[in-house]
Amino acid sequence: MPPRKGVAKTPGTVGTMSKIFILHGWTYQTETWRSLREMLKERGLEAEFLLIPGLTDGTNPIWTLDDYVEWLRSRTAEYGKVILIGHSNGGRISLAFAEKYPEKVERLILEDSAGIPAMGLRALKRDVFKVIAKIGGAVTKSEVLRKVLHKVARESDYQRATPEMRRTMANLGSVDLGPIFQRIKAPTLIIWGEKDTTTPLASGKIMHEKIRGSRMVVIEGARHSPHITHTKEVADLITEELTRP
């Protein structure tokens, strides 16, 4: 089924359902998520916002994607099934978790998610991350390598990053999740900004094609973070998805 464009009709308040977790991208600013969370709360959807270890929770480990999957397993251990809303890198973590622990994920909602096999210039970016992930601490000692990582990561994210965070970003950016998409079992909604240049729309379409039974909605005029620029559309789509049988 081809991705559709447009906005869902405004749904009503929903009843009791599984615990909802939001996983943000590389970095976040609290205020950029506040409006979406408030809109969801008005509809009866209480979403817990998770700070990501080594990126935004104040700790400084050097982690791999496997580490994040086990961290999320620990955070969700007290719940039978959960609903995951993952944006960008948060989508990457959510996908990997849903593939490894399918019994834990009731629904998966991906917004401009990372994890698709790189194409064109993004393939170069992926290869650079692979090299940096392997050489580790040398990144912090080499001015040339620091400049390379600065170019392939978003500038604002790089400027905020500690040396350990740069290693973690390199570890995550080097992973190709393409082979796991066909093993995702949870009902999946894919939301994508039409004009996203960070994770291009073409990547979202491939993800939609590979994840069986997934729905995809393209938000016209949006870029990489529709939850900021098109908050009501995203809230409507999430609410609609979570009230589907």
N, C-alpha and C positions, 0 to 999 in steps of 0.2 A: 504494500500500500504506500503510495507516494506521500511525502510529508505535506501537511496542509498548512496554509497560512491563515492568520486571523486570530480572533480572541473568543474564548468560550463564553457562553452566557453566564451571568452571575448566579452561582448556585446558592442554596440556602445553608443554614448551619448543619453541621454533621454531628453524628452521635459518637459513642465511644468506639475507639479503635486502638490499634497498636501504637506503641511509643514512637514518636517521630524525632529523628535527629537530623540536624543540618551540619554538613561538613563544608567548610569554606575553601577557597583557593589558596594560592601561595601565602598571601597576606590578607588582612581584612581591616576594616575600620568599623567599629561597633555601629555607628550611625547609619552605615550603608545597608545594614540588615534589619534595622529597627522597624522600618515601615512595613516590610514584608511580614515580619513576625507578628506585628500588631494586627495586620489585616487577617492573617491566618487565625490569630487568637479570637478575633471577632466572629469567626465562622466555627469556633469550637475546636480549632486545631492548635494544640499547645506543642510547639516545636522547641526542643532543647538544642541550643547552639553550642557545638563542641569546639574548644580551642585545640589546635593541633600541636602535639609535642614537637619541640625542635623548631617550630615555625612561629607560633603565636601564644603558647602557654607559658612562656617565661623560662622554660628549660632549654638546654642546649645539647641534646644528644645528636649523634650522627646516625641516622636511621635509614633503613631500606623500606621498600614497599611492603615486604613481608612483615617487618616490624610494625608498620601501621595497621596491617590487617589484624595482627594479634592484639594490638592496643585496642582496636575497635571491638574485637571479640570480648575483651575484658570490660569495656565500657557498656556493652549491651548484655552482659552475662545474666543480669537479674530479670531480663525480659524474655518471654518466649519467642516472639517475633517482633521485628522492628521495621519501620519505614525509614528509608534513607533518602535525603535530599542532598545531592552532591554537586557543587559548583566547581568547574575547572579541576584543579588538583584534588579537591574533595570528591569529585566524580570518579577520578582515577582510583582513589582509595575505596570508594563505595563499590565500584565494579569488581575490583580484586576480592573484596570481602564477600560480595554476593556470589562470586564463582566458587570460592573456597568453602563458604558456609551457606549454601542455598536454603537450608532449613531455617535459617535465622531471618531471612529477608522476605517480608510480606509484599512490599512494593519498592520499586527503585525509581527515583526521579532524578534525572540528570540534566543539569543546566550547563550548556557549553562545556562539556566535559573534556578533560585531557584523557589520553590513553590510546587514541587511535594511531595506527602506524603512520609515521611521518611521510610527507610527500614533498617533492621539490626542495625549496629552501629549508623547510622544516626537517627534512631528512638530514641536512647538514647540521642543523641544531641538535638533533638527536645524537648524531655521531660525535659531536663535540662533547655532549653530556657523558657519553659512554667513556670517552678518553679521560675526562676529568674525574669521573667516578672511580676509574682504575688507579689513577696516579695520586689521588687523595690529597695529602697535605702539601704537595708541591704547588697546588693552586695558590696558596697563600704566600708562597715565596717567589713566584714568577710574575713579574709585571705583565708580561705578554699574555699569560694564561688568565690573569685577572681581567684583562681587557677583553679577551675572547668571551669569557663567561658573562661579562657586562653586556656584550653585544647580543648574545643569544638568549639571555634572560631579560625579563622586562626591567627597565632601568630602575624604577622605584623599588622593585623587589630586591634587586641586587644591592642598592644603597642601604637598605635596612638590614641586610644579611650579615651575620657573623661568619667567620670562616667555617664553623661547623654547619651552619645553615646552608652555606654554598655547597658543601659536600652532600648534605641531604638532598638539596635540590638537584644536584647532578645525579645522585643515585635514582631518584624518582624519574627524572627526565630521560634516563637511559632505558627505561622499561617499555617494551612494546606489548600492549595488551591485546593486540589484534587476535591472537589465537584463542583467547578465552571468550570472545563475544558470543559464539554459538553455544556456549555452555551456560549462559545466564538463563536461569529459570524463572526469576521473579517477573511479574508484570512490570513493564518498564515504560515510563513516559520520558521522552527526550525533548527538551525545550532548547531552542537555539536562536541566537541573534542573527538576523539575516546578513548583517554587515560585520560579523565577527572576523577579525584578522588574526587573533591570537590562537584560537582553535577554529579554523575555517569551516564554513557551512558544509563544504564537500566532505569534511571529516565526519560531521554529524550524520550526513546521509549514509555514509558507509556503516557507521555504527547502527543506524536504524535498520539497514538492510541485513546486518549480521545477527542482531539480537532478535530472536524469533518472537513474533507477536507484539513487538514494541510499537508504540505510537510516537509520532514526531510532529511537533508544532513549531513552525518558524515564525518568529515575532518580527514583523516588518519594521525596518529602520533601527533595530536594536543591534548593539555590538556585543562585546564579550560578557557583559553583566546586566542582562535584562531585569534582574531583580532590583536593580538600582534605577534604571531609566524607564522601565515599563512595569512598575511594581504591581499595579492592579491586574494587568494581564497575566503575570506570573502567579499571583495569588488565586485568580480565577481558575487557571489551568490546574494548579495543584489541588484546589478544592474539588474541581470536577473529577480529577483522576481518583481522588480518595473516596469519592462517593459512587464510583462505578462498581458494579457487582463483580 
